[in-house]
Amino acid sequence: MIRSHCEMHRKLTCKWWTNHILAVLMRLAMLMGRVEDTYVKHFANGNRRKGLKTLRPQAKKERHRITFLYGFFSGCSIALIVAIIVSIHARNLLKSQGRDQYMVNIFPLYSLFGYIVLHMLMYAGNVFFWKRYRVNFSFIFGFKQGTELGYREVLLLSSGLSLLALAGVISHLDMEMDPRTKSFRTLTELIPLFLLIVVLSVTFCPFNIIYRSSRFFLIRCVFHCVCAPLYKVTLPDFFLADQLTSQVQAFRSLEFYICYYGWGNFKERSNTCEESEVYKVLYIVVAIIPYWIRFVQCLRRLVEEKDTAHGLNGLKYFSTIAAVTIRTIYSHQKQKTKTWLVLAAATSGIATMTSTYWDIVIDWGLLNRNSTNPWLRDKLVVPHKGVYYAAMVLNCVLRLAWMQQVLGIQTVPFLHKTALVAVVASLEIIRRGIWNFFRLENEHLNNVGKYRAFKSVPLPFYYEYSADKST
């Protein structure tokens, strides 16, 4: 008797909850219908199809061909790397007479593509972890909904570029010249220039291919950076300018392209760039341009927002400009004096300490001793706190990596000078990739840069859709 009563009570309870849930769902459906009708009427000019497309955006489909292609390109790139290593070892090229000639004239040409590929790989990692920990990077950057590149698309582009660059590298491994003419094959020597032209052509291609909207978004941000401080500083502009400060060596490689193919004797793999005073001056100017862009961006925000923090940030970049200038002058001296060494070490030390402090405390919001998470901050998206401590240590170590060049310490004697410069530049790109994740995480949680209000759900009519559906 008691058992049957309990069974009946359970059935009645389940039926009541079922009816209650159905009533709530019907109420929600009715409210959604009203919202859709209101949005279509006021924000879509009565075009219901367009309005519903905005309110109910389709999830971005993962295309299997993208996964296949970047896997194929990556596999081919790895195979080429193995082939290059085997070829160098088998032919004992590291001890050949043409080693220095190759490293001075050819290596800087291909290192440009290495810097770009490495930066793209770090960005792909950033996108992957931003999505994993639900950092709303697409809204913070201001991408149109559904047009942002996922990590697979970025990996596709980076693996394709690496395949082209490595194919060019392996074609240059033959360091022997024609004994009669004492010159190399012209077509082979022009391969790096052809690769650069292809990359620039694809970047500025006006046709709706290879993620046109993303390429144009990048070009627009670059234009705003170049024209700083004429444009209001937005997060994509300042974020891109910070990326450029980590690509100083890439800009110097571009300068070398102009000197090598314009005034050098590339048929004989020789150049006199380092002997030119104009080249030395431009070598400094090219290096300080990214820091100057950030400096004037900070001044623009200081004038507009009356916030002294932007002035202090500008001083940080100005100290870096001074450090880069003095360090470059010291490195170009034939007879290095102790005075310039002290100046280079002092300015570089000051710039390193201020930049490291700003990275960790201001940009990342860490080292807060009053935080509920010891020496971190109250809000964190990564559940493992050790990641933050490791990132702070890595940031300090990688910031100090280039000091060995200033002080003239040969920490890796078996590496060529040009290769050592490339390694240090690559470490800076890796440091920037780590900085990117925690900087955007802090912006997502605390809006520290005061660029956009993103704690509320962004309304769909913030975006203006066009006929361009490319990403």
C-alpha positions in Angstrom: 0.0 0.0 0.0 2.7 2.4 1.0 4.8 1.4 -2.1 2.0 2.1 -4.5 1.3 5.4 -2.8 5.0 6.4 -3.3 4.9 5.3 -6.9 1.9 7.4 -7.6 3.4 10.4 -5.9 6.6 10.0 -7.9 4.6 9.9 -11.2 2.6 13.0 -10.2 5.7 14.9 -9.3 7.4 13.9 -12.6 4.3 14.9 -14.6 4.2 18.3 -12.7 7.8 19.0 -13.5 7.4 18.0 -17.1 4.4 20.3 -17.6 6.3 23.1 -15.8 9.4 22.7 -18.0 7.2 22.6 -21.1 5.4 25.8 -20.0 8.7 27.6 -19.5 10.0 26.5 -22.9 6.8 27.7 -24.5 7.2 31.0 -22.7 10.8 31.3 -23.9 9.9 30.5 -27.5 7.2 33.2 -27.4 9.7 35.8 -26.0 12.3 34.8 -28.6 9.7 35.3 -31.3 8.9 38.8 -30.0 12.6 39.7 -29.8 13.1 38.5 -33.4 10.1 40.5 -34.6 11.3 43.6 -32.9 14.9 43.2 -34.2 13.7 42.6 -37.8 11.4 45.6 -37.6 13.9 48.1 -36.2 17.4 46.8 -37.2 16.9 44.8 -40.4 14.4 47.1 -42.3 11.8 44.4 -42.1 14.0 41.8 -43.9 13.3 38.8 -41.8 15.8 36.5 -43.5 18.6 39.0 -43.0 17.5 39.6 -39.4 17.4 35.9 -38.5 20.7 35.3 -40.2 22.2 37.9 -37.8 20.4 36.7 -34.7 21.0 33.1 -35.3 24.4 32.9 -36.9 25.5 29.5 -38.1 28.4 27.9 -36.4 31.6 28.1 -38.4 32.0 24.7 -40.1 35.3 23.0 -39.8 36.5 22.1 -43.3 38.3 18.8 -43.5 40.4 20.0 -46.5 42.0 22.7 -44.3 43.0 20.1 -41.8 44.3 17.8 -44.6 46.2 20.6 -46.3 48.0 22.0 -43.2 48.8 18.4 -42.2 50.2 17.7 -45.7 52.2 21.0 -45.8 53.5 20.4 -42.3 54.6 16.9 -43.2 56.4 18.1 -46.3 58.1 20.9 -44.3 59.4 18.3 -41.8 60.6 16.1 -44.6 62.5 19.1 -46.1 64.1 20.0 -42.7 65.3 16.4 -42.4 66.6 16.5 -46.0 68.5 19.8 -45.3 70.1 18.4 -42.1 71.1 15.2 -43.9 72.5 17.2 -46.9 74.5 19.5 -44.6 75.9 16.6 -42.6 76.7 14.4 -45.6 78.5 17.1 -47.5 80.2 18.6 -44.4 78.9 22.0 -45.4 79.4 23.5 -41.9 83.2 23.3 -42.4 83.2 24.2 -46.1 84.9 27.4 -47.5 81.5 28.8 -48.6 80.0 28.6 -45.1 80.7 32.2 -44.1 79.7 33.5 -47.5 76.3 31.6 -47.3 75.6 32.7 -43.7 76.4 36.4 -44.4 74.6 36.7 -47.8 71.9 34.0 -48.0 70.9 33.1 -44.5 69.4 36.6 -43.6 67.2 36.4 -46.8 65.5 33.2 -45.7 65.5 34.0 -41.9 62.8 36.6 -42.7 60.3 33.8 -43.6 61.4 31.9 -40.5 60.4 34.9 -38.3 57.0 35.2 -40.0 56.3 31.5 -39.8 57.3 31.3 -36.1 55.1 34.3 -35.3 52.1 32.7 -37.1 52.7 29.5 -35.2 52.6 31.3 -31.9 49.4 33.2 -32.9 47.8 29.8 -33.9 48.6 28.6 -30.4 47.2 31.8 -28.9 43.9 31.3 -30.8 43.7 27.7 -29.7 44.1 28.5 -26.0 41.9 31.6 -26.2 39.1 29.4 -27.5 39.8 26.7 -25.0 39.5 29.0 -22.1 36.7 31.1 -23.6 38.6 34.4 -24.0 36.4 36.4 -26.4 39.3 37.4 -28.6 37.1 37.9 -31.8 34.9 40.5 -30.1 37.9 42.2 -28.4 39.7 42.6 -31.7 36.6 43.7 -33.4 36.4 40.9 -36.0 33.1 40.5 -37.8 31.3 37.5 -36.4 32.4 34.3 -38.2 35.2 35.9 -40.2 38.0 35.4 -37.7 40.7 32.9 -38.6 40.8 29.8 -36.4 44.0 28.1 -35.4 43.6 25.6 -38.3 43.5 28.4 -40.9 46.6 30.1 -39.4 48.4 26.8 -39.3 47.5 26.3 -43.0 49.0 29.6 -44.0 52.1 29.2 -41.8 52.8 25.6 -43.0 52.3 26.7 -46.7 54.8 29.5 -46.3 57.3 27.3 -44.5 57.1 24.7 -47.3 57.9 27.4 -49.9 60.8 28.8 -47.8 62.3 25.4 -47.1 62.1 24.4 -50.7 64.1 27.6 -51.5 66.6 26.8 -48.8 67.4 23.3 -50.0 68.0 24.7 -53.5 70.7 27.0 -52.1 72.7 24.3 -50.4 75.0 23.9 -53.4 77.6 26.4 -52.5 80.0 25.7 -55.4 80.3 28.3 -58.0 81.1 28.0 -61.7 85.0 27.9 -61.8 85.0 29.7 -65.2 82.7 32.7 -64.4 83.2 32.5 -60.6 79.5 33.3 -60.2 76.4 31.4 -59.1 73.3 30.7 -61.2 71.2 33.8 -61.4 67.9 32.0 -61.1 69.0 30.2 -57.9 70.2 33.4 -56.3 66.9 35.2 -57.1 64.7 32.5 -55.4 64.5 34.5 -52.0 63.4 37.6 -53.9 60.7 35.6 -55.8 59.4 34.2 -52.5 59.2 37.7 -51.1 57.3 39.0 -54.1 54.9 36.1 -53.9 54.2 36.8 -50.2 53.6 40.5 -50.8 51.4 39.8 -53.8 49.2 37.4 -51.9 49.0 39.9 -49.0 47.8 42.7 -51.2 45.8 40.6 -53.6 42.4 42.4 -54.2 40.6 39.2 -55.3 38.3 37.2 -52.9 40.8 34.4 -52.3 43.0 33.3 -49.4 41.0 35.0 -46.6 40.6 38.4 -48.1 38.7 40.1 -45.3 41.4 39.0 -42.8 44.2 40.3 -45.1 42.4 43.6 -45.5 41.8 43.9 -41.8 45.6 43.4 -41.3 46.4 46.0 -43.9 44.1 48.5 -42.4 45.7 48.0 -39.0 49.2 48.4 -40.4 48.1 51.6 -42.2 46.7 53.0 -38.8 50.1 52.1 -37.2 52.1 53.8 -39.9 49.9 56.9 -39.7 50.0 57.1 -35.9 49.1 59.3 -34.2 46.6 60.5 -36.8 44.1 57.7 -36.0 42.4 57.0 -32.7 44.2 54.1 -31.0 42.1 50.9 -30.9 43.1 47.5 -29.5 43.9 45.9 -32.8 46.2 48.9 -33.7 48.2 48.8 -30.4 48.3 45.0 -30.4 49.7 44.9 -33.9 52.2 47.6 -33.1 53.4 45.5 -30.1 53.9 42.5 -32.5 56.0 44.7 -34.8 58.3 45.5 -31.9 59.2 41.8 -31.7 59.9 41.7 -35.5 62.8 44.2 -35.5 65.1 41.6 -37.1 62.5 40.9 -39.8 62.5 44.6 -40.8 66.3 44.6 -40.9 66.1 41.5 -43.2 63.8 43.5 -45.5 66.4 46.3 -45.5 69.1 43.7 -46.4 66.9 42.5 -49.3 67.0 46.1 -50.8 70.7 46.5 -50.3 71.7 43.0 -51.4 69.7 42.9 -54.6 69.9 46.6 -55.3 73.6 47.4 -54.7 75.2 44.0 -53.9 76.7 41.6 -56.3 74.2 38.8 -55.7 75.6 36.7 -58.6 78.8 36.2 -56.6 77.1 36.2 -53.2 78.8 39.3 -51.9 77.7 42.7 -50.6 79.1 45.8 -49.1 76.1 46.8 -47.0 77.9 46.8 -43.7 80.5 49.3 -45.1 77.8 51.8 -46.1 77.1 54.6 -43.7 73.6 55.0 -45.1 72.9 51.4 -44.5 74.1 51.7 -40.9 71.8 54.7 -40.3 68.8 53.0 -41.8 69.7 49.9 -39.7 69.0 52.0 -36.6 66.0 53.8 -38.1 64.3 50.5 -39.2 64.8 49.1 -35.7 63.2 52.0 -33.8 60.2 52.5 -36.1 58.0 50.0 -34.3 58.9 51.4 -30.9 58.3 54.9 -32.2 54.8 53.9 -33.4 53.9 52.6 -29.9 55.4 55.8 -28.4 53.2 58.2 -30.4 50.2 55.9 -29.8 50.8 56.3 -26.1 51.0 60.1 -26.5 47.7 60.1 -28.5 46.0 58.3 -25.7 47.6 60.5 -23.0 46.2 63.6 -24.8 42.7 62.1 -25.3 42.2 60.3 -21.9 44.4 62.4 -19.6 45.7 59.2 -18.0 49.3 59.4 -16.8 49.7 55.7 -17.2 49.9 56.2 -21.0 52.6 58.8 -20.5 54.6 56.3 -18.4 54.1 53.6 -21.0 55.4 56.1 -23.6 58.5 56.7 -21.5 59.0 52.9 -21.4 59.1 52.8 -25.2 61.3 55.9 -25.4 63.8 54.2 -23.2 63.7 51.2 -25.5 64.4 53.5 -28.5 67.4 54.9 -26.7 68.7 51.4 -25.8 68.3 50.0 -29.4 70.0 53.1 -30.8 73.0 53.0 -28.5 73.3 49.2 -28.7 73.3 49.3 -32.5 75.9 52.1 -32.6 78.1 50.0 -30.3 77.8 46.9 -32.4 78.9 48.7 -35.5 82.0 50.1 -34.0 85.2 48.7 -35.4 87.1 49.5 -32.2 84.6 49.1 -29.4 85.2 51.5 -26.6 84.4 50.9 -22.9 82.3 54.1 -22.8 79.8 52.9 -25.4 79.7 49.5 -23.8 78.7 51.0 -20.5 76.1 53.2 -22.2 74.7 50.2 -24.1 74.6 48.0 -21.0 73.0 50.7 -18.9 70.3 51.8 -21.3 69.5 48.2 -22.2 69.3 47.2 -18.6 66.9 50.1 -17.8 64.7 49.3 -20.8 64.7 45.6 -19.9 63.7 46.1 -16.2 61.0 48.6 -17.0 59.6 46.5 -19.9 59.6 43.4 -17.7 57.8 45.1 -14.9 55.2 46.6 -17.2 54.6 43.2 -18.9 54.0 41.3 -15.7 52.3 44.0 -13.4 50.5 46.2 -15.9 49.8 44.2 -19.0 49.2 40.9 -17.2 47.9 42.3 -13.9 50.0 39.8 -11.9 52.3 40.1 -8.8 49.3 41.4 -6.8 50.2 40.4 -3.2 46.7 41.2 -1.9 45.1 38.8 -4.4 43.1 35.8 -3.4 45.6 33.9 -5.6 49.1 34.6 -4.1 51.1 37.0 -6.2 48.7 36.6 -9.2 45.3 38.3 -9.6 41.8 37.6 -8.4 40.4 36.4 -11.7 42.2 33.7 -13.7 41.0 31.6 -16.7 43.7 28.9 -16.5 43.0 26.6 -13.6 46.7 25.7 -13.1 48.3 28.6 -11.3 51.8 27.2 -12.0 51.3 28.3 -15.6 51.3 32.0 -14.5 54.4 31.6 -12.4 56.2 29.8 -15.2 55.1 32.6 -17.7 56.6 35.3 -15.4 59.9 33.5 -15.1 60.1 32.8 -18.9 59.3 36.5 -19.6 62.2 37.6 -17.4 64.6 35.0 -18.9 63.7 35.7 -22.5 63.9 39.5 -21.9 67.5 39.0 -20.8 68.5 36.7 -23.7 69.7 39.4 -25.9 72.0 41.0 -23.2 74.8 38.6 -24.2 75.0 40.4 -27.6 75.4 43.7 -25.8 78.1 42.5 -23.5 79.8 40.4 -26.2 79.4 37.1 -24.3 79.8 34.2 -26.7 77.4 31.7 -25.0 77.2 29.5 -28.1 80.7 29.5 -29.7 79.8 26.9 -32.4 77.1 29.1 -33.8 77.8 31.7 -36.5 77.1 35.3 -35.5 74.2 35.6 -38.0 72.6 32.4 -36.7 73.0 33.6 -33.1 71.1 36.8 -34.0 68.4 34.7 -35.6 68.1 32.6 -32.4 67.8 35.6 -30.2 65.2 37.1 -32.5 63.2 33.9 -32.4 63.3 33.8 -28.6 61.8 37.3 -28.6 59.0 36.1 -30.9 58.3 33.3 -28.6 58.2 35.7 -25.6 55.7 37.8 -27.5 53.5 34.8 -28.2 53.4 34.1 -24.5 52.7 37.8 -23.7 49.8 37.8 -26.2 47.8 35.1 -24.3 48.0 36.7 -20.9 47.6 40.3 -22.1 44.3 39.4 -23.9 43.2 37.3 -20.9 43.7 40.3 -18.6 41.8 42.5 -21.1 39.0 40.0 -21.3 38.6 39.7 -17.5 39.3 43.3 -16.4 39.1 45.6 -19.4 42.5 47.1 -18.3 43.1 48.9 -21.6 39.6 50.4 -21.6 39.1 49.6 -25.2 35.8 47.9 -25.3 33.1 46.8 -22.9 32.8 43.1 -23.3 31.5 41.8 -20.0 28.0 41.9 -21.5 27.0 39.8 -24.5 27.7 41.9 -27.7 24.5 42.7 -29.5 24.4 41.5 -33.1 23.6 44.9 -34.6 27.1 46.1 -33.7 28.3 44.3 -36.8 27.6 45.4 -40.4 27.5 42.4 -42.7 28.5 42.7 -46.3 28.4 40.5 -49.3 31.9 39.4 -48.6 31.7 36.0 -46.9 35.4 35.2 -47.0 37.5 35.0 -43.9 
